[in-house]
Amino acid sequence: MAGSRTVDASAGVRTDDDLWTDDGVWGEECEGPDWFDPELPLTAPMRVSAGRLLGWALDDAVATQTVVNMQAARQMFAIGDAFRLARENPLIYVSSAAAERIPGANDVDFAVRSVAFDLAQRLTFSENLVRDLACQADTLNTSLPRLRGLFMSGRISQAHVRAAVDNIVGLPSAEATGVYDEKLANIAVGVPAGRFRARARRLRERLCSETLQERHEEAARLRRVVVEPAEDGMAWLHVFAPLVEVVRANARLTGTAEHLKHQQGEKRTRDQLKTDLLMSWLTGDGTPTAATVHPTILIDDKGRMAELLGYGPIPPKAAGLALRDAPAFRKAMADPIRPANLKLDTTRYRPTADQKHWLTLRYGLDDNADPYLAPGVTTGGEIDHVTEWHNGGTTDVDNLLPLKPRLHRLKSVTRIRLDPKPDGGIRIRTPTGYDTDPPPF
């Protein structure tokens, strides 16, 4: 290819396949026929050391990271701008019925929800991540101008920005925020993100040590337990609680596990014992108040695997134990004598129990619809009419979706559309032009 050069790393020699200027750049003035004389000898090959080749690779990695940081900043501030424009112009997203009145706080709230959903679909991010990036952009714009400048120039990464924003909460005054921004900007460049986060946390504590009790009480109000499905039929159980209580709980688990570990015949590790103890205490096994659940489990006809709807695959043995311990279960099959009525007219709004069960089974294994649907209708899902009931939509399984509650509200109030596709999955359309299944041209 004209104007290309190659580097033979093994021989340490650069060969000039074509003609280059002295500074290694092909110039336009070199392309004329008068410049090239085929009788002149080509320049001798220039030997390049392995050290120089390594230097080029290292420089390229650093330069690329700078570009990555700059592009991350550009994306973050674009997301922030999208949220700002949605707040200032809520009628872009709110429904036509709502557009007939003056926009209020409720319209703005649904516009923000809508732009988060819109961006999440376009970027294949979670809505929480989109909101988090918008929050970071807003914080940089309003409170951290020095760190903002470093981020935009590519000198610090998005991980640095996240650490600074996470630890800014609770600073007592604008003056403290200014000191926080200045001191962090002075140390941010060249400091790994993990160490930077620790420095930011220590600086925050020094700047607002007098409010530690108030901040702890506020954080304690957010205590919660979260289940996170994992691979191989496992899951994580997260608890966000006061540090002292968590340490006490862990100490009791550890002490009891150590005691059991030394019993004759015990082969479980300490971590396995702690886990078994925790689950036994929480579920109340062997007590009158033992936990009972009514899971929906699908098992293939050969018993090789099972699916706990709403969570993920579980091994056959676990499914068998769940069915053994369940107070009742039923097999999905057609009833030729008393078929369930799955189609109702427009005079009835609420779906029947049979319709809910049928929807759970229909959408339980639809991977393409999974991000939007809550198959476990009886455990948090909401039945939505695809064509709204007040617009003539029937309470018919073909016109019903077990949507996640937040998406049910979003679809009902805004111009965002979620429609089932005949071959599975959900078609998403937003008023800004996004369409997961656009018509052919």
C-alpha positions in Angstrom: 0.0 0.0 0.0 1.4 3.4 -0.9 2.8 5.3 2.0 3.1 2.3 4.3 6.1 1.0 6.2 6.7 -2.2 8.1 8.7 -3.1 11.2 10.3 -6.5 11.4 10.5 -7.0 15.1 12.3 -10.3 15.0 15.2 -8.9 12.9 15.1 -5.5 14.5 15.0 -3.8 11.1 12.6 -1.4 9.6 12.2 -1.8 5.8 10.9 1.0 3.6 8.5 -0.6 1.2 7.6 2.8 -0.2 9.2 6.2 0.0 8.9 8.3 3.1 10.0 11.8 4.0 12.8 12.3 6.6 10.4 12.6 9.5 8.6 9.4 8.5 5.5 11.1 7.1 4.4 10.7 3.5 4.0 14.2 2.1 1.7 15.4 -0.7 4.7 17.0 -2.3 6.3 13.6 -2.7 3.5 12.2 -4.9 4.4 14.1 -8.1 6.2 12.3 -11.0 9.0 14.8 -10.9 10.0 14.0 -7.4 10.7 10.3 -7.8 13.8 9.1 -9.6 13.9 5.3 -10.0 17.6 5.4 -10.6 18.4 6.8 -7.2 19.2 4.1 -4.6 16.8 3.5 -1.8 17.8 4.4 1.8 19.5 1.8 3.8 17.4 -0.1 6.3 17.4 1.4 9.7 18.0 -1.0 12.6 15.5 -0.6 15.5 16.2 -2.1 18.9 13.8 -4.3 20.8 13.8 -1.6 23.5 12.6 1.0 21.1 9.8 -1.3 19.9 8.8 -1.8 23.5 8.8 1.9 24.1 6.5 2.4 21.1 4.1 -0.2 22.5 4.1 1.4 25.9 3.6 4.9 24.5 0.7 3.6 22.4 -1.0 2.0 25.4 -0.7 5.3 27.4 -2.0 7.4 24.5 -4.9 5.0 24.0 -5.9 5.2 27.6 -5.9 9.0 27.4 -8.3 8.8 24.4 -10.4 6.2 26.3 -10.7 8.6 29.3 -11.6 11.5 27.0 -14.3 9.5 25.2 -15.7 8.3 28.5 -16.0 11.9 29.6 -17.7 12.8 26.4 -20.2 10.0 26.8 -20.8 10.9 30.5 -21.6 14.5 29.8 -23.8 13.6 26.8 -25.8 11.4 29.1 -26.0 14.3 31.6 -27.2 16.6 28.8 -29.9 14.1 27.8 -31.3 14.0 31.4 -31.2 17.8 31.5 -33.1 18.2 28.3 -35.7 15.6 29.4 -36.2 17.5 32.6 -36.6 20.8 30.7 -38.9 19.3 28.1 -41.0 16.5 29.7 -43.6 16.6 27.0 -41.1 14.7 24.7 -41.9 11.6 26.8 -45.2 12.1 28.6 -48.4 10.7 27.1 -50.6 12.7 24.8 -53.3 12.8 27.5 -50.8 14.3 29.9 -49.6 16.8 27.2 -53.0 18.5 27.4 -52.2 20.0 30.8 -49.3 22.1 32.1 -46.3 19.8 32.9 -45.9 19.3 36.6 -43.4 17.5 38.9 -45.0 14.2 38.0 -44.4 14.7 34.3 -40.8 15.6 35.0 -40.3 12.5 37.1 -41.7 10.3 34.3 -39.5 12.1 31.7 -36.4 11.3 33.8 -37.5 7.7 34.1 -38.1 7.6 30.4 -34.8 9.0 29.3 -33.0 6.5 31.6 -34.9 3.7 30.0 -34.3 5.1 26.5 -30.5 5.4 27.1 -30.3 2.0 28.7 -31.8 0.4 25.6 -29.5 2.3 23.2 -26.3 1.7 25.2 -27.2 -1.8 26.5 -26.5 -0.5 30.0 -28.6 -1.0 33.1 -30.9 1.9 34.0 -29.0 2.2 37.3 -25.7 2.7 35.5 -27.2 5.3 33.2 -28.6 7.2 36.2 -25.3 6.9 38.0 -23.4 8.3 35.0 -25.9 11.2 34.8 -25.4 11.9 38.5 -21.6 11.9 38.1 -21.8 14.3 35.2 -24.0 16.7 37.2 -21.7 16.5 40.3 -18.6 17.3 38.2 -20.4 20.2 36.5 -21.7 21.7 39.7 -19.2 20.8 42.4 -15.9 19.4 41.1 -14.6 21.7 38.3 -10.9 20.8 38.7 -11.5 17.0 38.5 -13.9 17.7 35.6 -11.1 19.4 33.7 -8.7 16.5 34.4 -11.3 14.0 33.2 -12.1 15.9 30.0 -8.4 16.1 29.2 -8.0 12.4 29.7 -5.6 12.6 32.6 -7.8 10.6 35.0 -10.2 7.7 34.4 -13.9 7.3 35.0 -13.0 5.1 38.0 -11.3 8.1 39.6 -14.4 10.2 38.9 -16.7 7.5 40.4 -14.6 7.4 43.6 -14.6 11.2 44.0 -18.4 11.4 43.4 -19.2 8.5 45.8 -17.3 10.2 48.6 -18.6 13.8 48.1 -21.9 13.0 49.8 -22.2 14.7 53.2 -19.7 17.4 52.9 -21.0 20.2 55.2 -20.4 23.3 53.0 -19.4 24.7 49.6 -16.1 25.6 51.1 -15.5 22.0 52.2 -16.4 20.9 48.7 -13.9 23.3 47.2 -11.2 22.0 49.4 -12.2 18.4 48.5 -12.0 19.2 44.8 -8.7 21.0 45.0 -6.9 18.4 47.2 -8.1 15.5 45.1 -7.1 17.2 41.8 -3.6 17.7 43.1 -3.1 13.9 43.7 -5.3 12.3 41.1 -3.0 12.1 38.2 -0.8 9.0 38.3 -2.5 7.5 41.4 -4.3 4.1 40.8 -8.1 4.4 41.1 -8.2 2.1 44.2 -5.7 4.1 46.1 -7.4 7.3 45.0 -10.7 6.1 46.4 -9.1 5.4 49.8 -7.6 8.9 49.8 -10.9 10.4 48.8 -12.7 8.6 51.7 -10.1 9.7 54.2 -10.3 13.3 53.0 -14.1 13.3 53.3 -14.0 12.0 56.8 -11.6 14.7 57.8 -13.7 17.4 56.2 -17.0 16.3 57.8 -16.0 14.4 60.9 -18.5 16.3 63.0 -21.4 15.0 61.0 -20.4 11.3 61.1 -23.3 10.4 63.5 -25.9 12.1 61.3 -24.5 10.4 58.2 -24.5 7.0 59.9 -28.1 7.4 60.9 -29.1 8.4 57.4 -27.2 5.4 55.9 -28.8 3.1 58.5 -32.2 4.1 57.2 -31.2 2.6 53.8 -30.3 -0.8 55.3 -31.6 -3.7 53.1 -31.0 -7.3 51.9 -30.4 -8.1 48.3 -30.4 -11.4 46.4 -28.0 -11.6 43.5 -28.4 -14.8 41.3 -25.1 -16.4 40.4 -24.0 -19.3 38.1 -24.4 -23.0 38.7 -27.7 -22.7 40.7 -26.1 -20.5 43.4 -26.8 -16.9 44.6 -25.3 -14.2 46.8 -27.2 -12.8 49.7 -26.0 -9.2 50.4 -26.9 -7.3 53.6 -26.3 -3.5 54.0 -26.4 -2.9 57.7 -24.5 -1.0 60.4 -20.9 -2.1 60.6 -20.9 -3.0 64.3 -23.9 -5.4 63.8 -22.4 -7.0 60.8 -19.1 -7.6 62.7 -21.1 -9.1 65.6 -23.0 -11.4 63.3 -19.8 -12.6 61.5 -18.2 -13.2 64.9 -21.1 -15.4 66.0 -21.0 -17.3 62.7 -17.2 -17.8 62.9 -17.3 -18.9 66.6 -20.1 -21.4 66.1 -18.4 -22.8 62.9 -15.1 -23.2 64.7 -16.9 -25.2 67.5 -18.7 -27.4 65.0 -15.5 -27.9 62.9 -13.9 -29.9 65.7 -16.8 -32.3 66.2 -16.1 -35.9 65.3 -17.0 -36.7 61.6 -17.3 -33.1 60.5 -15.7 -32.6 57.1 -17.1 -29.2 56.1 -14.7 -26.2 55.9 -15.2 -23.1 58.1 -16.7 -21.1 55.2 -19.1 -24.0 54.4 -20.2 -24.2 58.0 -20.7 -20.5 58.3 -22.9 -20.5 55.2 -24.9 -23.5 56.3 -25.4 -21.9 59.7 -26.5 -18.6 58.3 -29.1 -20.2 56.0 -30.4 -22.4 58.7 -30.8 -19.5 61.1 -32.5 -17.3 58.5 -34.8 -20.0 57.1 -35.7 -21.3 60.5 -35.3 -24.9 59.6 -36.7 -27.2 62.3 -38.7 -24.4 64.0 -42.5 -23.6 63.9 -41.7 -20.4 62.0 -39.6 -22.1 59.2 -39.8 -20.2 55.9 -42.1 -21.5 53.3 -42.3 -20.3 49.7 -44.4 -21.1 46.6 -41.9 -21.1 43.8 -42.7 -21.8 40.2 -40.2 -24.4 38.9 -40.1 -25.6 35.3 -38.4 -29.0 34.8 -37.5 -30.5 31.4 -39.1 -33.8 30.5 -35.9 -35.8 31.1 -35.1 -34.2 34.5 -31.8 -32.9 33.5 -32.3 -29.3 34.6 -34.8 -27.0 36.2 -35.6 -23.3 36.1 -36.7 -21.3 39.2 -38.7 -18.6 37.5 -37.5 -15.1 38.2 -34.0 -16.3 39.3 -32.4 -18.8 37.0 -31.4 -22.5 36.5 -31.2 -24.8 39.5 -29.9 -28.4 39.6 -32.4 -31.3 39.6 -31.7 -32.3 43.2 -32.5 -28.8 44.4 -35.7 -28.8 42.4 -36.7 -32.1 43.8 -36.2 -30.9 47.4 -38.2 -27.8 46.6 -41.1 -29.9 45.3 -40.8 -32.3 48.2 -41.1 -29.5 50.7 -43.7 -27.5 48.8 -47.3 -27.7 50.4 -48.7 -28.3 46.9 -47.7 -28.3 43.3 -49.3 -28.8 39.9 -48.2 -30.0 36.5 -48.9 -27.8 33.6 -51.1 -29.7 31.2 -54.3 -29.2 29.2 -57.5 -30.1 31.1 -59.9 -31.5 28.5 -62.9 -31.5 30.9 -62.6 -28.0 32.5 -60.4 -25.9 30.3 -59.4 -22.6 31.9 -60.9 -19.5 30.4 -58.0 -17.5 29.2 -59.9 -15.0 27.1 -62.2 -12.4 28.7 -64.0 -9.4 27.2 -63.6 -5.7 28.0 -66.0 -5.9 30.9 -63.5 -7.5 33.2 -60.2 -5.7 34.0 -58.4 -8.0 36.4 -56.9 -11.2 35.1 -57.9 -14.5 36.7 -55.5 -16.8 38.6 -55.4 -19.2 35.6 -54.4 -16.4 33.3 -51.6 -15.3 35.7 -50.3 -18.9 35.9 -50.5 -19.3 32.1 -48.6 -16.0 31.6 -45.9 -17.1 34.1 -45.4 -20.3 32.1 -45.5 -18.6 28.7 -42.9 -16.0 29.5 -40.9 -17.9 32.1 -38.2 -19.1 29.7 -38.4 -16.3 27.1 -34.8 -15.0 27.4 -35.4 -12.2 25.0 -38.2 -10.8 27.1 -36.6 -11.5 30.5 -35.1 -7.9 31.1 -38.6 -6.4 30.9 -40.9 -9.0 32.4 -41.6 -10.4 35.9 -42.6 -14.0 35.3 -43.4 -14.6 38.9 -46.7 -12.6 38.8 -47.6 -13.5 42.3 -44.3 -12.3 43.7 -44.0 -8.8 42.4 -45.0 -8.8 38.7 -47.9 -6.6 37.4 -50.2 -7.6 34.6 -50.3 -4.9 31.9 -52.8 -4.6 29.0 -50.8 -4.2 25.8 -53.7 -2.2 24.4 -54.9 -0.3 27.5 -58.2 -1.5 29.0 -59.7 1.9 29.0 -58.9 2.1 25.2 -60.9 -1.1 24.5 -58.2 -3.6 25.2 -59.4 -7.0 26.3 -58.3 -9.0 29.4 -57.0 -11.7 27.1 -53.7 -13.5 27.5 -52.7 -12.3 24.0 -53.2 -8.7 25.3 -51.5 -9.2 28.6 -47.8 -8.9 29.7 -46.4 -9.6 33.2 -44.3 -6.5 33.3 -42.0 -5.3 36.0 -43.9 -2.8 38.1 -41.7 0.2 37.1 -42.1 -0.6 33.4 -45.8 -1.1 33.8 -46.1 2.5 35.1 -43.7 3.8 32.4 -45.7 2.2 29.6 -49.0 3.4 31.0 -48.0 7.0 31.5 -45.5 7.8 28.8 -45.2 7.4 25.0 -42.8 4.5 25.4 -44.2 1.3 23.9 -43.5 -2.3 25.0 -45.2 -4.9 22.8 -44.8 -8.7 22.7 -43.4 -10.1 19.4 -45.0 -13.2 17.9 -41.7 -15.2 17.9 -40.7 -14.1 21.5 -39.2 -11.1 23.0 -40.4 -7.5 23.4 -40.4 -4.7 20.8 -39.3 -1.4 22.4 -40.2 1.9 20.8 -39.5 5.4 22.3 -40.7 8.8 21.1 -37.1 9.8 20.3 -37.0 7.3 17.4 -35.4 4.2 19.0 -37.0 1.0 17.8 -35.6 -2.5 18.5 -37.6 -4.0 15.5 -37.9 -1.3 12.9 -40.0 -2.0 9.8 -38.2 -2.8 6.6 -37.4 0.0 4.2 
